[in-house]
Amino acid sequence: MRIVQLAIIVWLNISASAYAGWFSPDNYWECILDNMQNVQSDTIAEEVVSSCKEEFAFHDRIFVEKKRPWFGPKTASACVLKYGKHVQTEIGARYIQSACYKLYPNE
């Protein structure tokens, strides 16, 4: 019985780490995209940026692989249109644009 319990615990730990990042951002730029949607003031946009900087190290802002998703936006332009549609602040829109061009190909 203990072996079965141990096997379940090991399996849950392995599967949990395999899905890390599916429901939360993996890096600074994803944090910006996730939290900047529908921002309506520069003050809130600056707070989003500040909290993402606290959550992710400087290294995570510089070295990021481009996404090749199966679903959602495929290019940086499509990303900007999707995530920036309801942002009503220039700062928020600029950060969304930066995040999209950092995460997605320019094709």
Secondary structure, 3 states (H helix, E strand, C coil): CHHHHHHHHHHHHHHHHHCCCCCCCCCHHHHHHHHHCCCCCHHHHHHHHHHHHHHCCHHHHHCCCCCCCCCCCCCHHHHHHHHHCCCCCHHHHHHHHHHHHHHCCCC
